[in-house]
Amino acid sequence: MKKNYAEYLKHPVFKVTRDIIDEHNLEAYVIGGFVRDLILERPSNDIDIVVVGNGLDLAKLVSEKLRVKKVSYFKSFGTAHFNYKDLDVEFVGARKESYQRDSRKPIVEDGTLADDQKRRDFTINALALDLRVESFGEIVDPFNGLEDLEKGLIRTPLEPKTTYSDDPLRMMRAIRFASQLNFKIENDSLSAIKDNAHRLDIISKERISEELNKIILSNPPSRGFKLLFSTQLLHQFFPEMVALHGVEKINGKSHKDNFYHTLEVLDNISKVTDDLWLRWSAIMHDIAKPPTKRFNPKVGWTFHGHEDLGARMVPKIFRRLKLPLDSKMKYVEKLVRLHLRPISLVKGDVTDSAIRRLLNEAGDDIDDLMKLCNADITSKNEFKVRKYKKNFEKVQEKLKTVEEKDHVRNFQPPIDGKIIMETFDLKPCGEIGAIKQHIKEAILDGVIPNEYDEAYALMIKFGKELGLNPVQNH
């Protein structure tokens, strides 16, 4: 690997910083992720510049020269940040850190570049590029980070137990980088993560979920989850997923390991989508199998109702992990609740009524639901998989045909509550809901088309059955 990267530092931010530190006799370096990604030839728009001295002062001088109007100064952290063209640029003074056992917030003092590199989480993130004129673009690599990049190795600059105990979030970051870069975590580091897994309890759930989501978005995500499981980090914040692990056998009958099945489904869906919440749906689709597991001597293992219980478990898990409790959670909830429906349609003759009901319940998420169900077809028996997928294609065709004909995706019956109230001279009451539901069911069952006149006639008929009389001249 090269030792000088000056040819890649042509962006005005680097040149202006170089000229200013030369003029003021300062020392500054590009450090961390930008350098790592530059060497790995991965795109990166985040630049961290560390200065031996005051980062705020250097940020002010550089931003003035570049005519940046808005600069954010964080005096208590000694950092400054601005956006320039396509880059996020952060300046910070070099520092050394020490930690107290009950907090990941360090005690910070001014330091040298060497001090700053020692406090970095991994050798591949401790790499720095010199911005001084005489050594512009030269790499500063005190911990053999270049060699680790070449070997594909995650290793800590200092003794791993100290690194992870000081800031336990680094354990999640180690696994995230291993998953994103397809790197191996050094054995001593792996042991240290396992020994310090319990220390994750001093980290906020927001920070844990931030790293977890990055693992979920890596390809393939199963790699990160296997590491989270083997190091016992997963046990600290996601016990419901851990509970999926293992196989039980009674009278020679066993079920599949639902942990590894879930990872297979997650990897399958990751081949067709980068949507974080669709990937979360894959993680959660069988989450209620452990509490619904029963053994029936005649049929073997059953998991009846795991889709409904799973959907009810979603808000609790999202709340605990500080994931959004908005439409994203509702989306995951819906897909978990419906994930068996298309599969059950594969097994028998598909009626238009069943298709209409599925289209109506899934609404605009029907395509995502079908992706999830397709990903859920896992078996070592290739013939079985091929047969299922072929039947699945028939269901997809049927969905398309019925939707084009009946337009029931997200449909609202042509008769609303206002019309029912006016027709029968009603104030708000239970009968209005009953009539609306009766009309909706009739449309979904194909008894009447989704049209006003037919729905109106049915409303009059059913209203009379309920003992209601339409008002005269309506």
KEDREN-252190 format. One record per residue (C-alpha): residue number from 1; x negated, z negated, y negated. Coordinates in pm, 1 decimal, m for minus. Layout:
# KEDREN-252190
<pt NUM; <X; Z; Y>>
...
***
This chain:
# KEDREN-252190
<pt 1; <0.0; 0.0; 0.0>>
<pt 2; <m106.5; 70.8; m357.1>>
<pt 3; <m270.5; m192.4; m574.8>>
<pt 4; <m169.5; m34.6; m907.5>>
<pt 5; <181.6; 70.4; m1007.7>>
<pt 6; <121.2; 173.0; m1372.6>>
<pt 7; <278.2; 516.8; m1311.7>>
<pt 8; <612.3; 345.5; m1232.3>>
<pt 9; <611.8; 133.8; m1548.5>>
<pt 10; <696.6; 412.7; m1795.0>>
<pt 11; <1020.3; 255.2; m1915.3>>
<pt 12; <1004.4; 155.3; m2288.1>>
<pt 13; <1062.6; m214.2; m2196.3>>
<pt 14; <726.0; m227.2; m2015.8>>
<pt 15; <533.0; m30.3; m2278.0>>
<pt 16; <670.4; m230.2; m2571.6>>
<pt 17; <598.9; m560.8; m2390.2>>
<pt 18; <244.9; m440.3; m2313.2>>
<pt 19; <178.1; m353.9; m2681.1>>
<pt 20; <322.2; m681.8; m2812.1>>
<pt 21; <130.1; m909.1; m2572.8>>
<pt 22; <m187.2; m714.2; m2658.2>>
<pt 23; <m124.6; m764.7; m3030.3>>
<pt 24; <m52.5; m1138.9; m2985.3>>
<pt 25; <m316.0; m1199.6; m2718.4>>
<pt 26; <m57.4; m1311.8; m2457.1>>
<pt 27; <m29.0; m1284.9; m2080.7>>
<pt 28; <289.7; m1141.7; m1922.1>>
<pt 29; <391.3; m1000.2; m1584.2>>
<pt 30; <686.7; m829.3; m1417.4>>
<pt 31; <770.2; m1053.5; m1122.7>>
<pt 32; <1007.0; m1091.7; m827.2>>
<pt 33; <1277.9; m860.5; m701.0>>
<pt 34; <1197.5; m562.7; m924.6>>
<pt 35; <840.5; m550.9; m791.5>>
<pt 36; <953.7; m595.7; m430.3>>
<pt 37; <1214.6; m320.4; m459.2>>
<pt 38; <973.9; m87.3; m640.6>>
<pt 39; <730.3; m111.6; m347.8>>
<pt 40; <1013.0; m70.3; m93.5>>
<pt 41; <1145.6; 226.7; m294.6>>
<pt 42; <1485.5; 59.7; m338.6>>
<pt 43; <1679.0; 96.9; m665.9>>
<pt 44; <1668.1; m204.7; m897.5>>
<pt 45; <1796.0; m256.1; m1252.8>>
<pt 46; <1697.6; m623.5; m1294.6>>
<pt 47; <1362.1; m690.8; m1460.6>>
<pt 48; <1216.1; m1041.5; m1476.3>>
<pt 49; <921.4; m1079.6; m1711.9>>
<pt 50; <726.4; m1404.3; m1693.9>>
<pt 51; <502.3; m1495.0; m1988.3>>
<pt 52; <232.4; m1760.4; m1992.1>>
<pt 53; <371.2; m1927.8; m2301.7>>
<pt 54; <711.6; m1907.0; m2468.3>>
<pt 55; <953.6; m1662.8; m2308.0>>
<pt 56; <1206.5; m1689.9; m2592.9>>
<pt 57; <950.3; m1584.8; m2853.9>>
<pt 58; <837.7; m1282.3; m2652.8>>
<pt 59; <1200.3; m1178.7; m2589.0>>
<pt 60; <1265.5; m1191.5; m2966.3>>
<pt 61; <965.0; m972.0; m3046.6>>
<pt 62; <1041.0; m717.2; m2771.7>>
<pt 63; <1414.3; m695.9; m2853.6>>
<pt 64; <1340.0; m643.1; m3225.2>>
<pt 65; <1097.1; m360.9; m3145.0>>
<pt 66; <1354.9; m199.4; m2909.5>>
<pt 67; <1631.7; m259.3; m3169.8>>
<pt 68; <1847.5; m452.0; m2925.4>>
<pt 69; <2136.9; m605.9; m3116.9>>
<pt 70; <2254.4; m870.9; m2869.5>>
<pt 71; <2011.6; m1115.4; m2707.1>>
<pt 72; <2124.1; m1427.8; m2517.9>>
<pt 73; <1891.2; m1727.8; m2556.2>>
<pt 74; <1912.5; m2020.2; m2311.7>>
<pt 75; <1685.3; m2274.8; m2476.8>>
<pt 76; <1739.5; m2550.7; m2219.9>>
<pt 77; <1621.5; m2313.8; m1943.2>>
<pt 78; <1354.8; m2142.7; m2153.2>>
<pt 79; <1499.0; m1798.6; m2075.7>>
<pt 80; <1631.6; m1506.3; m2277.2>>
<pt 81; <1829.1; m1205.6; m2159.4>>
<pt 82; <1935.2; m866.9; m2293.9>>
<pt 83; <2058.9; m529.6; m2170.7>>
<pt 84; <1861.7; m225.1; m2270.4>>
<pt 85; <1986.8; 118.2; m2167.0>>
<pt 86; <2022.2; 94.8; m1787.1>>
<pt 87; <1833.2; m232.4; m1737.9>>
<pt 88; <1903.0; m608.9; m1736.2>>
<pt 89; <1592.5; m773.8; m1877.1>>
<pt 90; <1511.5; m1145.8; m1858.4>>
<pt 91; <1213.2; m1324.5; m2013.8>>
<pt 92; <1098.5; m1666.9; m1900.1>>
<pt 93; <795.9; m1885.3; m1960.1>>
<pt 94; <570.8; m1946.7; m1658.3>>
<pt 95; <648.4; m2285.5; m1512.9>>
<pt 96; <579.2; m2530.8; m1237.1>>
<pt 97; <852.7; m2728.9; m1066.3>>
<pt 98; <902.3; m3054.2; m878.4>>
<pt 99; <1220.1; m3167.0; m704.1>>
<pt 100; <1415.6; m3484.4; m635.8>>
<pt 101; <1570.1; m3514.7; m291.8>>
<pt 102; <1936.3; m3528.8; m396.5>>
<pt 103; <1932.4; m3222.3; m622.8>>
<pt 104; <1817.5; m2860.2; m614.9>>
<pt 105; <1765.3; m2875.8; m993.5>>
<pt 106; <1390.3; m2900.2; m1051.1>>
<pt 107; <1190.5; m3097.2; m1305.5>>
<pt 108; <1023.4; m2816.4; m1499.9>>
<pt 109; <690.8; m2808.8; m1688.2>>
<pt 110; <497.1; m2525.5; m1851.5>>
<pt 111; <257.9; m2364.4; m1607.2>>
<pt 112; <31.1; m2074.2; m1523.5>>
<pt 113; <117.5; m1751.2; m1341.3>>
<pt 114; <m20.1; m1912.7; m1023.6>>
<pt 115; <215.0; m2212.1; m1070.2>>
<pt 116; <506.3; m1973.9; m1121.1>>
<pt 117; <425.9; m1773.0; m808.6>>
<pt 118; <399.5; m2091.6; m599.9>>
<pt 119; <755.1; m2193.4; m693.8>>
<pt 120; <898.8; m1859.8; m569.8>>
<pt 121; <1108.6; m1862.9; m252.8>>
<pt 122; <926.0; m1595.8; m47.7>>
<pt 123; <590.8; m1418.4; m56.3>>
<pt 124; <766.8; m1082.1; m105.3>>
<pt 125; <935.3; m1224.9; m417.7>>
<pt 126; <613.6; m1376.5; m555.8>>
<pt 127; <454.1; m1037.2; m621.8>>
<pt 128; <373.3; m971.3; m989.4>>
<pt 129; <264.7; m665.3; m1188.4>>
<pt 130; <25.5; m726.2; m1477.8>>
<pt 131; <145.0; m599.4; m1817.9>>
<pt 132; <m183.0; m658.7; m2005.6>>
<pt 133; <m346.0; m342.0; m2139.7>>
<pt 134; <m673.7; m376.4; m1948.2>>
<pt 135; <m503.6; m433.4; m1611.1>>
<pt 136; <m164.5; m268.2; m1670.6>>
<pt 137; <27.8; m213.6; m1344.7>>
<pt 138; <m216.7; m406.3; m1124.0>>
<pt 139; <m52.9; m614.6; m852.8>>
<pt 140; <m111.3; m991.6; m835.7>>
<pt 141; <m52.0; m1101.8; m476.7>>
<pt 142; <m190.4; m1450.9; m396.7>>
<pt 143; <19.0; m1499.8; m79.3>>
<pt 144; <m23.1; m1161.9; 96.1>>
<pt 145; <329.3; m1051.5; 5.6>>
<pt 146; <224.9; m684.7; 33.7>>
<pt 147; <122.1; m740.7; 394.1>>
<pt 148; <456.2; m916.6; 463.6>>
<pt 149; <644.3; m621.4; 312.6>>
<pt 150; <452.0; m389.9; 545.0>>
<pt 151; <525.6; m610.9; 848.6>>
<pt 152; <889.2; m667.8; 747.6>>
<pt 153; <843.3; m1046.0; 735.7>>
<pt 154; <1019.3; m1322.8; 541.1>>
<pt 155; <768.2; m1601.9; 475.8>>
<pt 156; <747.2; m1882.1; 218.0>>
<pt 157; <445.6; m1913.6; m18.0>>
<pt 158; <418.1; m2287.3; 50.4>>
<pt 159; <489.3; m2494.0; 361.8>>
<pt 160; <844.4; m2387.1; 465.0>>
<pt 161; <986.3; m2738.4; 515.5>>
<pt 162; <898.4; m2821.8; 154.1>>
<pt 163; <1035.9; m2489.9; 22.2>>
<pt 164; <1371.6; m2531.6; 199.5>>
<pt 165; <1410.9; m2904.6; 144.8>>
<pt 166; <1338.4; m2864.3; m229.1>>
<pt 167; <1602.6; m2593.2; m272.9>>
<pt 168; <1822.7; m2554.8; 37.1>>
<pt 169; <1990.5; m2241.0; m105.8>>
<pt 170; <1664.7; m2064.5; m14.5>>
<pt 171; <1768.2; m2092.7; 352.2>>
<pt 172; <2073.3; m1876.0; 280.6>>
<pt 173; <1855.8; m1639.7; 76.6>>
<pt 174; <1606.1; m1606.4; 364.9>>
<pt 175; <1885.6; m1489.6; 592.7>>
<pt 176; <2033.5; m1266.8; 323.5>>
<pt 177; <1700.9; m1086.0; 272.7>>
<pt 178; <1643.8; m1058.5; 648.9>>
<pt 179; <1990.0; m902.3; 677.9>>
<pt 180; <1964.7; m671.6; 374.4>>
<pt 181; <1609.5; m550.6; 441.4>>
<pt 182; <1622.2; m568.2; 822.3>>
<pt 183; <1322.9; m806.5; 812.2>>
<pt 184; <1222.3; m1080.1; 1055.9>>
<pt 185; <1204.5; m1445.7; 946.5>>
<pt 186; <870.1; m1602.0; 1038.2>>
<pt 187; <902.2; m1854.0; 1326.8>>
<pt 188; <788.2; m2159.0; 1124.5>>
<pt 189; <1048.4; m2068.0; 862.6>>
<pt 190; <1322.8; m2035.9; 1123.2>>
<pt 191; <1238.8; m2382.1; 1263.0>>
<pt 192; <1230.7; m2530.4; 913.1>>
<pt 193; <1572.5; m2379.4; 831.3>>
<pt 194; <1721.0; m2531.5; 1147.0>>
<pt 195; <1564.0; m2870.8; 1067.8>>
<pt 196; <1696.7; m2862.5; 710.7>>
<pt 197; <2039.0; m2705.4; 777.2>>
<pt 198; <2214.9; m3034.0; 688.0>>
<pt 199; <2053.6; m3017.9; 340.8>>
<pt 200; <2297.2; m2737.8; 254.9>>
<pt 201; <2544.5; m3013.8; 163.6>>
<pt 202; <2380.7; m3052.8; m180.2>>
<pt 203; <2454.8; m2686.4; m262.1>>
<pt 204; <2781.4; m2588.4; m428.3>>
<pt 205; <3022.8; m2379.7; m220.4>>
<pt 206; <3020.1; m2113.6; m494.6>>
<pt 207; <2646.2; m2053.5; m446.2>>
<pt 208; <2679.1; m2054.0; m66.6>>
<pt 209; <2963.4; m1799.8; m81.2>>
<pt 210; <2768.3; m1581.5; m322.8>>
<pt 211; <2488.2; m1548.6; m64.7>>
<pt 212; <2735.8; m1520.7; 223.8>>
<pt 213; <2912.6; m1228.4; 54.2>>
<pt 214; <2580.1; m1049.2; 14.0>>
<pt 215; <2516.7; m1098.8; 387.4>>
<pt 216; <2865.6; m962.4; 462.7>>
<pt 217; <2786.5; m654.2; 249.9>>
<pt 218; <2453.9; m586.9; 426.3>>
<pt 219; <2437.1; m335.9; 708.9>>
<pt 220; <2481.3; m436.5; 981.1>>
<pt 221; <2621.3; m777.5; 875.8>>
<pt 222; <2611.8; m912.4; 1233.1>>
<pt 223; <2234.9; m960.6; 1201.1>>
<pt 224; <2282.2; m1215.7; 921.5>>
<pt 225; <2564.0; m1397.2; 1103.5>>
<pt 226; <2359.0; m1431.0; 1422.3>>
<pt 227; <2082.1; m1591.9; 1214.9>>
<pt 228; <2331.9; m1818.7; 1034.6>>
<pt 229; <2462.0; m1928.0; 1375.1>>
<pt 230; <2124.8; m1978.9; 1548.2>>
<pt 231; <1986.4; m2182.7; 1255.0>>
<pt 232; <2311.9; m2386.4; 1240.2>>
<pt 233; <2369.6; m2303.1; 873.0>>
<pt 234; <2707.2; m2151.8; 964.1>>
<pt 235; <2808.0; m2487.9; 1114.6>>
<pt 236; <2769.3; m2651.5; 772.6>>
<pt 237; <3026.7; m2443.0; 585.8>>
<pt 238; <3228.7; m2229.3; 830.0>>
<pt 239; <3312.2; m2439.1; 1140.9>>
<pt 240; <3619.2; m2223.3; 1218.8>>
<pt 241; <3393.0; m1925.4; 1283.9>>
<pt 242; <3154.1; m2134.3; 1494.1>>
<pt 243; <3454.2; m2243.2; 1706.7>>
<pt 244; <3500.1; m1879.1; 1814.5>>
<pt 245; <3171.7; m1901.1; 2007.7>>
<pt 246; <3163.4; m1948.8; 2384.0>>
<pt 247; <3343.2; m1844.6; 2700.4>>
<pt 248; <3564.3; m2063.7; 2919.3>>
<pt 249; <3633.3; m1988.1; 3285.7>>
<pt 250; <3916.4; m2123.3; 3504.8>>
<pt 251; <3997.7; m1997.5; 3856.2>>
<pt 252; <3751.8; m1714.0; 3810.7>>
<pt 253; <3930.0; m1593.9; 3494.6>>
<pt 254; <3739.5; m1593.1; 3164.8>>
<pt 255; <3802.1; m1462.5; 2814.1>>
<pt 256; <3557.2; m1270.8; 2595.7>>
<pt 257; <3329.7; m1451.9; 2352.2>>
<pt 258; <3535.8; m1420.7; 2035.1>>
<pt 259; <3238.5; m1493.2; 1807.7>>
<pt 260; <3046.1; m1187.9; 1928.0>>
<pt 261; <3367.4; m982.9; 1943.3>>
<pt 262; <3429.9; m1068.1; 1575.1>>
<pt 263; <3076.5; m957.9; 1486.0>>
<pt 264; <3131.4; m630.2; 1672.0>>
<pt 265; <3454.5; m569.5; 1478.3>>
<pt 266; <3272.7; m656.5; 1152.5>>
<pt 267; <2994.3; m408.9; 1229.6>>
<pt 268; <3248.8; m143.3; 1328.9>>
<pt 269; <3440.7; m174.9; 1003.8>>
<pt 270; <3118.0; m182.6; 802.3>>
<pt 271; <3048.5; 172.7; 921.0>>
<pt 272; <3359.7; 296.3; 739.4>>
<pt 273; <3389.0; 68.6; 433.1>>
<pt 274; <3183.2; m125.0; 177.6>>
<pt 275; <3491.9; m317.1; 67.8>>
<pt 276; <3403.7; m687.3; 80.0>>
<pt 277; <3761.4; m804.8; 139.7>>
<pt 278; <3828.3; m558.3; 420.6>>
<pt 279; <3508.8; m689.8; 582.5>>
<pt 280; <3640.8; m1045.1; 528.3>>
<pt 281; <3960.5; m938.8; 708.1>>
<pt 282; <3748.8; m839.5; 1007.7>>
<pt 283; <3578.9; m1183.1; 1002.1>>
<pt 284; <3913.8; m1362.7; 984.5>>
<pt 285; <4127.3; m1146.3; 1215.7>>
<pt 286; <4081.5; m1370.5; 1524.5>>
<pt 287; <3996.0; m1694.9; 1342.9>>
<pt 288; <4293.0; m1879.2; 1500.8>>
<pt 289; <4208.9; m1790.9; 1861.8>>
<pt 290; <4047.8; m2130.4; 1939.0>>
<pt 291; <4351.9; m2340.4; 1834.4>>
<pt 292; <4598.3; m2101.2; 2007.5>>
<pt 293; <4400.8; m2064.6; 2332.8>>
<pt 294; <4597.8; m2148.5; 2648.3>>
<pt 295; <4543.1; m2085.6; 3019.9>>
<pt 296; <4828.2; m1940.8; 3222.8>>
<pt 297; <4753.1; m1924.2; 3599.4>>
<pt 298; <4954.8; m1602.7; 3629.6>>
<pt 299; <4810.8; m1402.0; 3339.6>>
<pt 300; <4487.8; m1585.2; 3250.0>>
<pt 301; <4395.5; m1670.7; 2889.9>>
<pt 302; <4643.7; m1620.8; 2607.2>>
<pt 303; <4619.5; m1656.0; 2229.1>>
<pt 304; <4987.3; m1627.9; 2135.6>>
<pt 305; <5060.1; m1641.5; 1764.4>>
<pt 306; <4693.4; m1633.9; 1659.8>>
<pt 307; <4772.8; m1366.7; 1399.1>>
<pt 308; <5034.7; m1586.4; 1222.7>>
<pt 309; <4829.9; m1905.8; 1240.7>>
<pt 310; <4520.3; m1707.8; 1131.5>>
<pt 311; <4704.1; m1582.2; 822.0>>
<pt 312; <4801.3; m1943.6; 739.9>>
<pt 313; <4436.6; m2053.4; 780.1>>
<pt 314; <4308.6; m1797.7; 525.9>>
<pt 315; <4405.5; m1991.8; 206.4>>
<pt 316; <4254.0; m2316.1; 337.6>>
<pt 317; <3921.9; m2146.8; 423.2>>
<pt 318; <3913.2; m1948.8; 96.6>>
<pt 319; <3985.2; m2267.8; m99.4>>
<pt 320; <3704.1; m2457.4; 72.8>>
<pt 321; <3452.5; m2174.8; 27.2>>
<pt 322; <3558.9; m2129.5; m338.0>>
<pt 323; <3655.3; m1768.4; m273.3>>
<pt 324; <3917.5; m1610.9; m503.3>>
<pt 325; <4271.3; m1739.0; m444.5>>
<pt 326; <4431.4; m1430.5; m597.8>>
<pt 327; <4542.3; m1088.9; m471.3>>
<pt 328; <4218.6; m1060.9; m268.9>>
<pt 329; <4312.5; m1365.9; m61.1>>
<pt 330; <4671.3; m1235.8; m20.3>>
<pt 331; <4526.8; m903.0; 99.0>>
<pt 332; <4312.7; m1073.5; 367.7>>
<pt 333; <4610.5; m1290.4; 465.2>>
<pt 334; <4832.2; m982.7; 507.1>>
<pt 335; <4580.0; m788.3; 717.2>>
<pt 336; <4520.1; m1088.2; 946.1>>
<pt 337; <4896.1; m1135.6; 992.5>>
<pt 338; <4956.6; m766.4; 1071.5>>
<pt 339; <4640.7; m681.6; 1267.6>>
<pt 340; <4813.4; m678.1; 1608.8>>
<pt 341; <5108.9; m465.2; 1500.9>>
<pt 342; <4950.9; m116.9; 1521.5>>
<pt 343; <4780.9; m215.0; 1850.1>>
<pt 344; <5119.2; m314.5; 1998.2>>
<pt 345; <5262.2; 22.5; 1890.4>>
<pt 346; <4984.4; 193.2; 2087.3>>
<pt 347; <5097.8; 25.1; 2407.1>>
<pt 348; <5453.6; 157.8; 2425.4>>
<pt 349; <5682.7; 430.9; 2300.3>>
<pt 350; <5663.8; 431.1; 1923.5>>
<pt 351; <6007.3; 417.8; 1760.1>>
<pt 352; <6066.6; 535.5; 1403.9>>
<pt 353; <6215.6; 193.6; 1329.5>>
<pt 354; <5895.8; 9.5; 1431.5>>
<pt 355; <5687.6; 253.0; 1224.6>>
<pt 356; <5915.4; 211.5; 920.3>>
<pt 357; <5887.5; m167.5; 942.5>>
<pt 358; <5510.1; m155.9; 964.5>>
<pt 359; <5485.4; 85.5; 670.2>>
<pt 360; <5713.2; m135.4; 464.7>>
<pt 361; <5524.0; m457.5; 537.0>>
<pt 362; <5174.8; m310.7; 499.7>>
<pt 363; <5262.3; m108.5; 187.0>>
<pt 364; <4956.8; 41.2; 16.3>>
<pt 365; <4727.5; m146.2; 255.7>>
<pt 366; <4839.5; 52.2; 562.2>>
<pt 367; <4523.9; 267.2; 566.6>>
<pt 368; <4300.1; m41.8; 551.1>>
<pt 369; <4507.8; m205.3; 825.9>>
<pt 370; <4455.3; 100.1; 1046.6>>
<pt 371; <4078.5; 84.9; 980.2>>
<pt 372; <4077.5; m282.0; 1085.3>>
<pt 373; <4275.8; m209.5; 1402.2>>
<pt 374; <4049.9; 80.3; 1492.6>>
<pt 375; <3745.8; m145.3; 1446.4>>
<pt 376; <3915.5; m404.7; 1670.7>>
<pt 377; <3904.9; m169.3; 1971.1>>
<pt 378; <3599.4; m306.9; 2151.4>>
<pt 379; <3530.5; m290.1; 2522.4>>
<pt 380; <3237.3; m222.2; 2750.8>>
<pt 381; <3471.3; 15.2; 2936.1>>
<pt 382; <3425.3; 346.5; 2753.1>>
<pt 383; <3724.2; 507.7; 2926.8>>
<pt 384; <3947.8; 224.4; 2800.0>>
<pt 385; <3816.7; 263.7; 2443.8>>
<pt 386; <3868.4; 641.8; 2447.9>>
<pt 387; <4223.9; 601.6; 2581.0>>
<pt 388; <4310.0; 339.9; 2315.9>>
<pt 389; <4164.5; 549.7; 2035.0>>
<pt 390; <4358.9; 856.9; 2152.7>>
<pt 391; <4684.4; 660.9; 2154.7>>
<pt 392; <4590.5; 520.6; 1817.0>>
<pt 393; <4564.9; 871.4; 1673.3>>
<pt 394; <4925.8; 930.6; 1786.6>>
<pt 395; <5037.0; 620.0; 1595.0>>
<pt 396; <4853.0; 740.6; 1282.8>>
<pt 397; <5022.5; 1080.6; 1309.3>>
<pt 398; <5359.3; 910.8; 1350.4>>
<pt 399; <5293.2; 690.9; 1043.4>>
<pt 400; <5221.7; 1001.8; 838.9>>
<pt 401; <5533.1; 1185.3; 961.9>>
<pt 402; <5771.9; 891.8; 907.5>>
<pt 403; <5629.0; 815.7; 560.0>>
<pt 404; <5669.2; 1179.4; 450.3>>
<pt 405; <6030.1; 1180.7; 579.5>>
<pt 406; <6157.8; 833.7; 481.8>>
<pt 407; <5928.3; 712.3; 198.6>>
<pt 408; <5944.2; 348.7; 310.3>>
<pt 409; <5596.1; 239.3; 204.0>>
<pt 410; <5659.7; m31.5; m58.5>>
<pt 411; <6020.9; 88.0; m86.8>>
<pt 412; <6294.9; m106.4; m264.1>>
<pt 413; <6651.4; m47.1; m137.4>>
<pt 414; <6855.9; 164.8; m385.5>>
<pt 415; <7101.0; m126.2; m426.8>>
<pt 416; <6962.1; m423.2; m618.0>>
<pt 417; <7098.4; m771.8; m689.5>>
<pt 418; <7243.1; m669.7; m1027.0>>
<pt 419; <7462.5; m399.1; m868.0>>
<pt 420; <7582.3; m642.1; m597.2>>
<pt 421; <7673.0; m908.7; m858.5>>
<pt 422; <7865.3; m659.5; m1073.9>>
<pt 423; <8044.7; m502.6; m774.5>>
<pt 424; <8174.4; m832.7; m637.7>>
<pt 425; <8177.6; m1028.3; m966.9>>
<pt 426; <7929.3; m1284.0; m830.3>>
<pt 427; <7702.6; m1540.2; m987.8>>
<pt 428; <7360.2; m1596.9; m816.5>>
<pt 429; <7429.5; m1701.2; m453.8>>
<pt 430; <7310.3; m1661.5; m93.8>>
<pt 431; <7547.0; m1368.2; m22.5>>
<pt 432; <7350.4; m1143.0; m261.9>>
<pt 433; <7029.2; m1191.5; m60.1>>
<pt 434; <7218.8; m1140.4; 266.6>>
<pt 435; <7364.2; m805.9; 146.4>>
<pt 436; <7026.1; m684.8; 17.1>>
<pt 437; <6857.7; m777.8; 346.9>>
<pt 438; <7137.2; m608.4; 548.9>>
<pt 439; <7089.6; m281.7; 355.1>>
<pt 440; <6711.6; m300.7; 389.5>>
<pt 441; <6733.1; m360.5; 766.9>>
<pt 442; <6976.9; m68.0; 803.8>>
<pt 443; <6734.0; 165.5; 624.2>>
<pt 444; <6435.8; 42.1; 827.6>>
<pt 445; <6634.3; 82.9; 1151.9>>
<pt 446; <6739.4; 433.9; 1052.3>>
<pt 447; <7111.5; 343.5; 1051.6>>
<pt 448; <7141.4; 490.3; 699.5>>
<pt 449; <6899.3; 702.9; 494.3>>
<pt 450; <6720.8; 551.7; 194.4>>
<pt 451; <6979.9; 689.9; m49.1>>
<pt 452; <7219.2; 534.1; m304.5>>
<pt 453; <7560.8; 657.3; m182.2>>
<pt 454; <7505.9; 551.0; 181.4>>
<pt 455; <7361.3; 214.2; 71.4>>
<pt 456; <7657.3; 158.8; m166.5>>
<pt 457; <7913.0; 228.3; 110.1>>
<pt 458; <7732.4; m15.1; 342.8>>
<pt 459; <7728.0; m279.9; 66.9>>
<pt 460; <8111.1; m255.4; 30.3>>
<pt 461; <8161.5; m269.5; 407.8>>
<pt 462; <7929.6; m564.7; 468.0>>
<pt 463; <8059.0; m746.3; 158.0>>
<pt 464; <8412.9; m734.1; 297.5>>
<pt 465; <8281.8; m873.7; 630.2>>
<pt 466; <8145.5; m1167.1; 428.3>>
<pt 467; <8489.9; m1215.6; 270.1>>
<pt 468; <8397.9; m1057.6; m65.6>>
<pt 469; <8621.3; m812.4; m247.2>>
<pt 470; <8492.3; m554.8; m493.7>>
<pt 471; <8633.6; m591.7; m842.6>>
<pt 472; <8890.7; m330.5; m948.5>>
<pt 473; <8768.4; m19.9; m1132.9>>
<pt 474; <8408.5; m69.8; m1016.3>>
***
